[in-house]
Amino acid sequence: MPRILAIDYGIKRTGVAVTDDFQIIASGLTTIPSETAIDFLKEYFSKENVVKVLIGEPKQMNGQPSESTEIIEKFVSKFKFEFPEMAVERSDERFTSKMAFQTMIDSGLKKKQRQNKGLVDEIAATIMLQDYLTRKMF
């Protein structure tokens, strides 16, 4: 089966997560500088069979678009232009960064390790993807 990839796009960094071949488990893949995201994805898609990409959709608590929505929408447009055949689904990413940070605490990472914002982005993408997989199953 092809994989599903999740992107937690940010102004500076982008967290990337991917499923296993059976689309059961989400795993963090990497964190990359946001300006390199399209080039990274071109290379990744040339090596791996990806059928769908989830892209985080930032919202405020009231459901309205957040401050970073405009930046992410530009990325989504560029992504769809570069990969017109790829299925894209948007996913609410509210609380994923907070959940990622709590996951780092719960897993026993030291304070210095928890300051790695790139790891937070990667874990946030993983949480977003695992949530999608869980909803898909039921």
VOGUPA-720701 format. One record per residue: residue number from 1; residue in three letters; x, y, z of N, C-alpha, C, O in turn. Coordinates in pm, whole numbers, plus 32768, in hexadecimal, padded with zeros to 4 digits. Each point is the difference from the previous one (the first is absolute). Layout:
<pts>
+-----+--------+------+------+------+------+------+------+------+------+------+------+------+------+
: num : residu :  n.u :  n.v :  n.w : ca.u : ca.v : ca.w :  c.u :  c.v :  c.w :  o.u :  o.v :  o.w :
+-----+--------+------+------+------+------+------+------+------+------+------+------+------+------+
: NUM :    ala :    X :    Y :    Z :    X :    Y :    Z :    X :    Y :    Z :    X :    Y :    Z :
...
+-----+--------+------+------+------+------+------+------+------+------+------+------+------+------+
</pts>
This chain:
<pts>
+-----+--------+------+------+------+------+------+------+------+------+------+------+------+------+
: num : residu :  n.u :  n.v :  n.w : ca.u : ca.v : ca.w :  c.u :  c.v :  c.w :  o.u :  o.v :  o.w :
+-----+--------+------+------+------+------+------+------+------+------+------+------+------+------+
:   1 :    met : 8054 : 7F89 : 8000 : 7FAC : 8077 : 8000 : 8058 : 807D : 8000 : 806C : 8000 : 803A :
:   2 :    pro : 7F66 : 8066 : 7F87 : 804D : 807E : 8004 : 7FF1 : 8044 : 8088 : 7FA6 : 7FE3 : 804D :
:   3 :    arg : 80B5 : 8078 : 7FCD : 8005 : 8047 : 807F : 7FAE : 8081 : 7FFC : 7FDD : 8032 : 7F95 :
:   4 :    ile : 8007 : 8001 : 80E2 : 7FC6 : 8085 : 8010 : 8067 : 8053 : 8048 : 803F : 7FD2 : 805F :
:   5 :    leu : 7FD4 : 80A9 : 7F75 : 8064 : 8059 : 803A : 7FB8 : 8077 : 803E : 7F9E : 8032 : 7FC8 :
:   6 :    ala : 8092 : 7FFD : 80AB : 7FC6 : 8075 : 8041 : 8068 : 806F : 8009 : 8076 : 7FE6 : 8018 :
:   7 :    ile : 7F5C : 8094 : 7FD3 : 8058 : 8075 : 8001 : 7FCA : 8065 : 8065 : 7F8E : 802E : 7FF6 :
:   8 :    asp : 80C6 : 7FF4 : 8069 : 7FE2 : 806C : 805F : 8056 : 8076 : 7FD4 : 806F : 8014 : 8032 :
:   9 :    tyr : 7F5B : 803A : 7F71 : 804C : 806C : 7FC2 : 8004 : 807A : 805B : 7F9A : 8029 : 8038 :
:  10 :    gly : 80DC : 800F : 7FD8 : 8010 : 8078 : 8050 : 8053 : 8067 : 7FB7 : 8036 : 7FE5 : 7F95 :
:  11 :    ile : 7FD3 : 8090 : 80A4 : 804B : 806D : 7FC1 : 8093 : 7FDB : 7FEF : 803B : 8018 : 7F97 :
:  12 :    lys : 8001 : 7FAD : 80D1 : 808E : 7FDD : 7FFB : 8018 : 7F6C : 7FE6 : 8056 : 7FDB : 7FB0 :
:  13 :    arg : 7F5F : 7FD0 : 8096 : 8017 : 7F70 : 7FFA : 7F80 : 7FB7 : 7FD9 : 7F91 : 8030 : 8016 :
:  14 :    thr : 8083 : 7F5B : 7FAE : 7F90 : 7FAB : 7FD9 : 8019 : 7F73 : 8034 : 8064 : 7FC0 : 7FE0 :
:  15 :    gly : 7F3D : 8011 : 8071 : 8007 : 7F77 : 8032 : 7FBE : 7FA3 : 7F9D : 7F99 : 8021 : 7FC5 :
:  16 :    val : 80A3 : 7F6A : 8029 : 7FCD : 7F9F : 7FA0 : 7FF2 : 7F78 : 8044 : 805B : 7FD3 : 8046 :
:  17 :    ala : 7F34 : 7FED : 7FA5 : 7FE8 : 7F7A : 8034 : 7FC8 : 7FAB : 7F90 : 7FCC : 8033 : 7F9D :
:  18 :    val : 8040 : 7F4A : 8073 : 7FD4 : 7FA5 : 7F96 : 7FC9 : 7F80 : 8040 : 8027 : 7FDB : 806E :
:  19 :    thr : 7F7F : 7FE3 : 7F4A : 7FCB : 7F81 : 8030 : 805C : 7F8E : 7FD6 : 8059 : 8011 : 7FAC :
:  20 :    asp : 7F8F : 7F7D : 808F : 803F : 7F85 : 7FD0 : 7FBA : 7FD7 : 7F7F : 7FA0 : 8041 : 7FD6 :
:  21 :    asp : 808E : 7F54 : 7FED : 7FC7 : 7FD4 : 7F81 : 7F6D : 7FD5 : 800A : 7FB8 : 8001 : 7F9C :
:  22 :    phe : 801C : 7FDA : 80DC : 7F76 : 7FD2 : 8013 : 7FA4 : 8070 : 8031 : 7F8A : 7FE7 : 801A :
:  23 :    gln : 80AA : 8092 : 7FF3 : 7FB5 : 8075 : 802D : 7FBF : 7FE9 : 8088 : 7F8B : 8021 : 8015 :
:  24 :    ile : 80C4 : 7FA5 : 8047 : 7FCF : 7FE5 : 8087 : 8045 : 8058 : 8066 : 7FC0 : 8033 : 805C :
:  25 :    ile : 80C2 : 7FE0 : 7F95 : 8050 : 8047 : 8063 : 8040 : 807B : 7FC1 : 8039 : 7FFA : 7F93 :
:  26 :    ala : 7FBD : 8076 : 80B4 : 8042 : 807C : 7FD5 : 8086 : 800B : 8048 : 8009 : 7FE4 : 8077 :
:  27 :    ser : 805D : 8044 : 7F40 : 8085 : 8014 : 803A : 8039 : 8084 : 7FD0 : 7FEA : 8029 : 7F8E :
:  28 :    gly : 805E : 8018 : 80CA : 8044 : 807B : 7FD8 : 806A : 7FE0 : 7F99 : 8049 : 7F9E : 800E :
:  29 :    leu : 7FBF : 80B3 : 7F8C : 8064 : 7FED : 7F97 : 8074 : 8060 : 8013 : 8074 : 7FD7 : 8009 :
:  30 :    thr : 7F6E : 80AA : 7FFD : 806A : 8063 : 800C : 7FC4 : 808A : 8017 : 7F86 : 8012 : 7FFA :
:  31 :    thr : 80D0 : 804D : 8021 : 7FDD : 808D : 7FFF : 8060 : 8043 : 7F9E : 8078 : 7FE7 : 8003 :
:  32 :    ile : 7F51 : 806D : 7FA8 : 8050 : 8040 : 7F99 : 7FE8 : 8097 : 8003 : 7F98 : 802D : 8032 :
:  33 :    pro : 80C6 : 8021 : 7F9B : 7FE4 : 808F : 7FF0 : 7F8C : 8011 : 7F9D : 7FFE : 7FC0 : 7F97 :
:  34 :    ser : 7FA3 : 8094 : 808A : 7F88 : 800E : 7FAD : 801D : 8026 : 7F70 : 7FB9 : 7FD6 : 7FA5 :
:  35 :    glu : 80AF : 807A : 8046 : 801E : 8029 : 7F76 : 802F : 7F8C : 7FA8 : 8003 : 800C : 7F86 :
:  36 :    thr : 8023 : 7F84 : 80B7 : 802D : 7F8B : 7FB4 : 7F94 : 7F95 : 7FF2 : 801B : 7F95 : 7FCA :
:  37 :    ala : 7F6B : 8086 : 8067 : 7F99 : 7F98 : 8006 : 7FDF : 7FC3 : 7F78 : 7FF9 : 7F86 : 7FF4 :
:  38 :    ile : 7FF2 : 80CD : 7FA7 : 7FD9 : 7FCB : 7F7C : 8070 : 7FA9 : 7FC7 : 7FE5 : 7F93 : 7FCC :
:  39 :    asp : 8098 : 8099 : 803D : 8070 : 7FB0 : 7FCE : 800C : 7F7C : 804C : 8019 : 7F98 : 7FC4 :
:  40 :    phe : 7FD6 : 806E : 80C0 : 8004 : 7F86 : 8051 : 7F94 : 7F9F : 7FD2 : 8019 : 7F88 : 7FEF :
:  41 :    leu : 7F6E : 80AB : 7FFD : 7F90 : 7FAB : 7FD9 : 8012 : 7FC5 : 7F75 : 7FDC : 7F8D : 7FE8 :
:  42 :    lys : 805C : 80BF : 7FBB : 801D : 7FCA : 7F7A : 805B : 7F86 : 800B : 7FE7 : 7F99 : 7FC2 :
:  43 :    glu : 8081 : 8074 : 808D : 805D : 7F90 : 8011 : 7FBD : 7F8B : 8048 : 8011 : 7F8D : 7FD8 :
:  44 :    tyr : 7FA4 : 8090 : 808F : 7FBF : 7F95 : 804C : 7F9A : 7FB6 : 7FAA : 7FFC : 7F85 : 8001 :
:  45 :    phe : 7FB2 : 80C5 : 7FB5 : 7F9A : 7FC1 : 7FAB : 803F : 7FAD : 7F90 : 7FC3 : 7FA2 : 7FCF :
:  46 :    ser : 80B7 : 8081 : 8008 : 8042 : 7FB1 : 7F97 : 802F : 7F79 : 8035 : 8017 : 7FA3 : 7FB2 :
:  47 :    lys : 7FF7 : 8051 : 80D2 : 8032 : 7F84 : 803C : 7F92 : 7FAD : 8043 : 8009 : 7F85 : 8006 :
:  48 :    glu : 7F90 : 80BD : 802B : 7F98 : 7FBD : 804E : 7F78 : 8010 : 7FBC : 7FE6 : 8064 : 7FBD :
:  49 :    asn : 7FC6 : 7F38 : 8054 : 7F79 : 8003 : 7FC9 : 7FA3 : 8042 : 8065 : 7FD9 : 7FC2 : 8063 :
:  50 :    val : 8003 : 80BB : 7F83 : 7FA8 : 804C : 8058 : 7F7F : 801A : 7FB5 : 8002 : 802F : 7F8E :
:  51 :    val : 7F8D : 7FB3 : 80B1 : 7F7F : 800E : 7FBE : 7FB5 : 807E : 802B : 7FAA : 8032 : 7FB7 :
:  52 :    lys : 8076 : 8002 : 80C1 : 7FB8 : 8073 : 8032 : 805A : 804F : 805D : 8059 : 7FC9 : 8041 :
:  53 :    val : 7F90 : 80BA : 7FC3 : 804B : 8058 : 8059 : 7F9C : 804E : 8055 : 7FA4 : 8040 : 7FCD :
:  54 :    leu : 8071 : 7FBA : 80B6 : 7FB3 : 8054 : 805D : 8051 : 807C : 801B : 8078 : 7FF9 : 801C :
:  55 :    ile : 7F48 : 8079 : 7FDC : 8044 : 807D : 801F : 7FB2 : 8043 : 8070 : 7F86 : 8013 : 7FF7 :
:  56 :    gly : 80C0 : 8010 : 8073 : 7FC0 : 803D : 8073 : 7FBA : 8081 : 7FDE : 8030 : 8050 : 7FAF :
:  57 :    glu : 7F5E : 7FC2 : 8090 : 7FB0 : 8079 : 7FED : 7FF5 : 8046 : 8087 : 7FB6 : 7FD2 : 8058 :
:  58 :    pro : 8093 : 809C : 7FB9 : 7FFF : 8043 : 8082 : 7F7F : 804F : 8015 : 7FD5 : 804C : 7FAA :
:  59 :    lys : 7FF1 : 7F9F : 80CA : 7F85 : 8048 : 8021 : 800B : 8035 : 808E : 804B : 7FCB : 8052 :
:  60 :    gln : 7F6A : 809E : 7FC8 : 7FF7 : 8034 : 8087 : 7F99 : 7FAD : 804D : 7FBB : 7FAB : 7FC6 :
:  61 :    met : 803B : 806D : 80BB : 7FA3 : 7FB5 : 8053 : 7F6F : 800A : 7FCE : 7FB4 : 7FA1 : 800D :
:  62 :    asn : 8027 : 80D1 : 7FB9 : 7F77 : 8013 : 7FD1 : 7FE9 : 7FC8 : 7F74 : 7F94 : 8011 : 7FC7 :
:  63 :    gly : 80D2 : 7FAD : 8001 : 7FF3 : 7FC4 : 7F7B : 8026 : 805A : 7F8E : 8004 : 7FD4 : 7F8D :
:  64 :    gln : 8019 : 80AB : 8090 : 8028 : 805E : 7F99 : 8091 : 7FE6 : 7FD7 : 804C : 7FC7 : 804E :
:  65 :    pro : 7FDB : 8062 : 7F3A : 808C : 7FEE : 7FD5 : 8060 : 804A : 805E : 7FDF : 806A : 8035 :
:  66 :    ser : 8096 : 7F5D : 7FDE : 8064 : 803E : 8056 : 8056 : 8062 : 7FB1 : 7FEE : 8012 : 7F88 :
:  67 :    glu : 806F : 802C : 80BE : 8059 : 8063 : 7FC2 : 8055 : 7FC4 : 7F91 : 8021 : 8044 : 7F9F :
:  68 :    ser : 8004 : 7F3E : 806F : 8059 : 7FC1 : 7F9F : 7FB7 : 7FC1 : 7F89 : 803F : 7FC5 : 7FA8 :
:  69 :    thr : 7F3E : 8048 : 8054 : 7FB2 : 7FC1 : 7F95 : 802E : 802E : 7F76 : 800C : 7FAD : 7FA6 :
:  70 :    glu : 800C : 80D3 : 8048 : 8026 : 8035 : 7F7C : 8081 : 7FBF : 7FCE : 800A : 7FDD : 7F8A :
:  71 :    ile : 8058 : 8012 : 80CE : 8081 : 7FC3 : 7FDB : 7FEB : 7F6F : 7FD7 : 8038 : 7FD1 : 7F9D :
:  72 :    ile : 7F76 : 7FE8 : 80AF : 7FE9 : 7F73 : 7FE3 : 7FAE : 7FEF : 7F81 : 8017 : 7FA2 : 7FB4 :
:  73 :    glu : 7F8B : 80B7 : 8033 : 7FB1 : 7FFA : 7F85 : 8059 : 8013 : 7F85 : 7FEB : 7FC0 : 7F99 :
:  74 :    lys : 8078 : 8097 : 8072 : 805F : 8012 : 7F90 : 804D : 7F7F : 7FE8 : 8016 : 7FD9 : 7F8D :
:  75 :    phe : 8013 : 7FE4 : 80E0 : 8046 : 7F81 : 7FF1 : 7FA4 : 7F97 : 7FC0 : 802B : 7FB6 : 7FA7 :
:  76 :    val : 7F59 : 8044 : 8085 : 7FA1 : 7F9E : 7FC7 : 7FEE : 8017 : 7F6B : 7FFD : 7FA1 : 7FB2 :
:  77 :    ser : 7FF6 : 80DD : 8026 : 7FF2 : 8020 : 7F71 : 807B : 7FD4 : 7FB1 : 7FF5 : 7FC6 : 7F94 :
:  78 :    lys : 8081 : 8055 : 80A3 : 807C : 7FD8 : 7FBE : 800A : 7F67 : 7FFA : 802A : 7FC8 : 7F9B :
:  79 :    phe : 7FAF : 7FF6 : 80D2 : 8003 : 7F6D : 8004 : 7FA5 : 7FC8 : 7F93 : 8029 : 7FA7 : 7FB5 :
:  80 :    lys : 7F5D : 808C : 8041 : 7FA1 : 7FCD : 7F9C : 8030 : 801B : 7F72 : 7FE5 : 7FB1 : 7FA5 :
:  81 :    phe : 8063 : 80BD : 8047 : 8038 : 801E : 7F7D : 8070 : 7F9E : 7FDE : 8007 : 7FCD : 7F90 :
:  82 :    glu : 8051 : 8018 : 80D0 : 8073 : 7FA7 : 7FEA : 7FD7 : 7F6C : 7FF8 : 8040 : 7FB2 : 7FB8 :
:  83 :    phe : 7F57 : 8029 : 8091 : 7FD6 : 7F73 : 8006 : 7F69 : 7FF7 : 7FE4 : 7FB2 : 7FDC : 8058 :
:  84 :    pro : 8025 : 8044 : 7F2C : 7F70 : 8006 : 7FE2 : 7FB7 : 7F7A : 800D : 7F87 : 7FFE : 8013 :
:  85 :    glu : 80C0 : 7F94 : 7FE3 : 7FC0 : 7F7C : 8008 : 7FF2 : 7FCE : 8090 : 7FB9 : 7F9E : 8019 :
:  86 :    met : 8089 : 80A4 : 8046 : 8001 : 7FD1 : 808B : 7F80 : 802B : 8047 : 7FD8 : 8075 : 7FFB :
:  87 :    ala : 7FE8 : 7F2D : 8048 : 7F8A : 8020 : 8051 : 802E : 804F : 807B : 8060 : 7FDB : 8043 :
:  88 :    val : 7F5A : 8092 : 7FD9 : 8021 : 8055 : 8072 : 7F85 : 800A : 805A : 7F90 : 8016 : 7FD1 :
:  89 :    glu : 8087 : 7FD9 : 80AE : 7F94 : 8010 : 8061 : 8033 : 805C : 806E : 8072 : 7FF3 : 802D :
:  90 :    arg : 7F3A : 8068 : 7FFE : 8025 : 805C : 806C : 7FD7 : 7FC2 : 8085 : 7F9C : 7FB9 : 8008 :
:  91 :    ser : 80B2 : 8063 : 805F : 7FE5 : 7FC7 : 8083 : 8010 : 806B : 806B : 8064 : 8048 : 8002 :
:  92 :    asp : 7F3C : 7FC2 : 8056 : 8005 : 8060 : 806E : 807A : 7FE1 : 8056 : 8010 : 7F91 : 8032 :
:  93 :    glu : 8045 : 80D2 : 7FDF : 807B : 7FE9 : 804D : 7FFF : 8046 : 8088 : 8069 : 800F : 803F :
:  94 :    arg : 7F21 : 801C : 7FED : 7FF8 : 803E : 8084 : 8032 : 7F9F : 806A : 7FDE : 7F8A : 8000 :
:  95 :    phe : 8071 : 80A9 : 8059 : 8036 : 7FB9 : 8075 : 806D : 7F9A : 7FDF : 8037 : 7FC5 : 805D :
:  96 :    thr : 7FEA : 8024 : 7F24 : 8064 : 7F98 : 7FE3 : 8089 : 8025 : 8038 : 8048 : 7FA8 : 802F :
:  97 :    ser : 7FDD : 80D7 : 7FCE : 8083 : 8027 : 8037 : 8001 : 7FEF : 8098 : 8064 : 7FD3 : 8038 :
:  98 :    lys : 7F2F : 8050 : 800A : 7FF9 : 7FEE : 8091 : 8002 : 7F6C : 8023 : 8042 : 7FD6 : 805F :
:  99 :    met : 7F75 : 7FDA : 7F54 : 8000 : 7F70 : 8017 : 808A : 7FC5 : 7FE7 : 802C : 7FA6 : 8048 :
: 100 :    ala : 8019 : 808D : 7F53 : 8088 : 7FD0 : 7FE2 : 805E : 801E : 8073 : 804F : 7FAB : 8027 :
: 101 :    phe : 7FA8 : 80CD : 800F : 8056 : 8026 : 806F : 7FE2 : 7FA8 : 807A : 805C : 7FD4 : 8045 :
: 102 :    gln : 7F25 : 8014 : 7FD5 : 7FDB : 7FA9 : 8072 : 8031 : 7F72 : 7FE8 : 802A : 7FBD : 805F :
: 103 :    thr : 7FD3 : 8015 : 7F26 : 8033 : 7F7B : 7FDF : 8096 : 7FF8 : 801F : 8030 : 7F9A : 8031 :
: 104 :    met : 8017 : 80D1 : 7FB2 : 8090 : 8003 : 801D : 8017 : 7FF8 : 8096 : 805C : 7FBA : 802D :
: 105 :    ile : 7F54 : 808C : 8021 : 800C : 7FF9 : 8092 : 7FE0 : 7F73 : 8031 : 804B : 7FC6 : 804F :
: 106 :    asp : 7F45 : 8004 : 7F82 : 7FD3 : 7F7C : 802A : 8064 : 7F92 : 7FDC : 8009 : 7F9B : 8046 :
: 107 :    ser : 8041 : 8079 : 7F4E : 8060 : 7F99 : 7FD7 : 8086 : 8010 : 8047 : 805D : 7FB2 : 7FE9 :
: 108 :    gly : 7FAD : 80B1 : 806D : 8078 : 800D : 8053 : 8073 : 804E : 7FC1 : 8071 : 7FF6 : 802E :
: 109 :    leu : 7F73 : 8056 : 7F6A : 806C : 804E : 7FC3 : 802D : 806D : 8061 : 7FAF : 803F : 8044 :
: 110 :    lys : 80D1 : 7FD7 : 7FC0 : 803A : 8069 : 8055 : 7FD7 : 8089 : 7FCB : 7FD8 : 800F : 7F8D :
: 111 :    lys : 8033 : 8056 : 80CB : 7FD7 : 8088 : 7FDC : 8048 : 8031 : 7F83 : 7FC3 : 803F : 7FAA :
: 112 :    lys : 80BE : 7FA5 : 804C : 804E : 802C : 7F8C : 7FC9 : 7FC1 : 7F7F : 7FF7 : 8043 : 7F99 :
: 113 :    gln : 7FE5 : 7F3D : 806D : 7FC9 : 7FBB : 7F8B : 7F76 : 8038 : 7FDB : 7FDD : 8006 : 7F8A :
: 114 :    arg : 7FD5 : 8023 : 80DB : 7F7A : 8036 : 7FE6 : 8006 : 808A : 7FBF : 7F9C : 802F : 7FCB :
: 115 :    gln : 80D6 : 8013 : 8039 : 8010 : 8083 : 7FC1 : 8015 : 7FF5 : 7F6A : 8004 : 8066 : 7FBB :
: 116 :    asn : 800A : 7F21 : 8012 : 8011 : 7FE8 : 7F71 : 7F7A : 8014 : 7FBA : 7FAD : 7FA5 : 7FF9 :
: 117 :    lys : 803D : 80D4 : 7FD2 : 7F80 : 8021 : 7FC3 : 7FE5 : 7FAC : 7F84 : 7F8C : 7FE9 : 7FDD :
: 118 :    gly : 80DD : 7FEB : 7FE0 : 7FEF : 7FA9 : 7F8C : 7FC0 : 7F7C : 8027 : 7FAC : 7FCC : 7FB7 :
: 119 :    leu : 807C : 7FFF : 80BC : 7FC5 : 7F83 : 802F : 7F6D : 8014 : 8022 : 7FAE : 7FA8 : 7FE7 :
: 120 :    val : 8030 : 80CA : 8051 : 7F73 : 801F : 801D : 7FAF : 7FFE : 7F7E : 7F93 : 7FC8 : 7FFD :
: 121 :    asp : 80A1 : 8074 : 7F99 : 7FB9 : 8004 : 7F7F : 7FEE : 7F74 : 7FC6 : 7F96 : 7FE0 : 7FCA :
: 122 :    glu : 80D1 : 7FCE : 8041 : 7FF8 : 7F77 : 7FCC : 7F98 : 7FAF : 804F : 7FB1 : 7FB6 : 7FC5 :
: 123 :    ile : 8051 : 8057 : 80BE : 7F9F : 7FB9 : 8053 : 7F73 : 8033 : 7FE6 : 7FA1 : 7FB2 : 7FFD :
: 124 :    ala : 8050 : 80D1 : 7FEF : 7F7C : 803A : 7FE2 : 7FC8 : 7FC5 : 7F7E : 7F8A : 7FDF : 7FF9 :
: 125 :    ala : 80CA : 8013 : 7FA2 : 7FD5 : 7FC3 : 7F82 : 7FD7 : 7F6E : 8016 : 7FA0 : 7FD0 : 7FC4 :
: 126 :    thr : 80A9 : 7FEB : 8092 : 7FE1 : 7F74 : 801E : 7F7A : 7FF5 : 8047 : 7FB0 : 7FA8 : 7FE1 :
: 127 :    ile : 8037 : 80B1 : 807F : 7F80 : 8000 : 8047 : 7F8D : 801B : 7FA0 : 7F98 : 7FBE : 8005 :
: 128 :    met : 807A : 80A3 : 7FA4 : 7F99 : 8022 : 7F9E : 7FE2 : 7F86 : 7FA7 : 7F8C : 7FE2 : 7FE4 :
: 129 :    leu : 80DC : 7FD9 : 7FF0 : 7FF0 : 7F8D : 7FA8 : 7FC0 : 7F8A : 8049 : 7FA8 : 7FBE : 7FCA :
: 130 :    gln : 8084 : 8027 : 80B1 : 7FC6 : 7F90 : 804B : 7F6D : 801B : 801F : 7FAF : 7FA3 : 7FFD :
: 131 :    asp : 802E : 80DA : 8020 : 7F74 : 8024 : 8017 : 7FAE : 7FE5 : 7F81 : 7F91 : 7FCC : 8008 :
: 132 :    tyr : 80A5 : 8059 : 7F85 : 7FBC : 7FE6 : 7F81 : 7FEB : 7F69 : 7FEC : 7F94 : 7FD5 : 7FD8 :
: 133 :    leu : 80D2 : 7FDD : 8042 : 7FF6 : 7F6E : 7FEE : 7F97 : 7FC5 : 805E : 7FB5 : 7FA7 : 7FD8 :
: 134 :    thr : 8045 : 808A : 80A3 : 7FA0 : 7FCF : 8060 : 7F71 : 8021 : 7FD2 : 7FA7 : 7FAB : 8008 :
: 135 :    arg : 8044 : 80D0 : 7FC8 : 7F7B : 8026 : 7FCF : 7FD9 : 7FAF : 7F86 : 7F8B : 7FDF : 7FEE :
: 136 :    lys : 80D6 : 8001 : 7FBD : 7FE7 : 7FB6 : 7F85 : 7FD2 : 7F70 : 801E : 7FB2 : 7FC5 : 7FB5 :
: 137 :    met : 807E : 8006 : 80BA : 7FE0 : 7F75 : 8023 : 7F70 : 7FF1 : 8033 : 7FC5 : 7F95 : 7FF3 :
: 138 :    phe : 8004 : 80D5 : 8045 : 7F7C : 7FF6 : 803E : 7F96 : 804B : 7FB7 : 7F8D : 8000 : 8029 :
+-----+--------+------+------+------+------+------+------+------+------+------+------+------+------+
</pts>
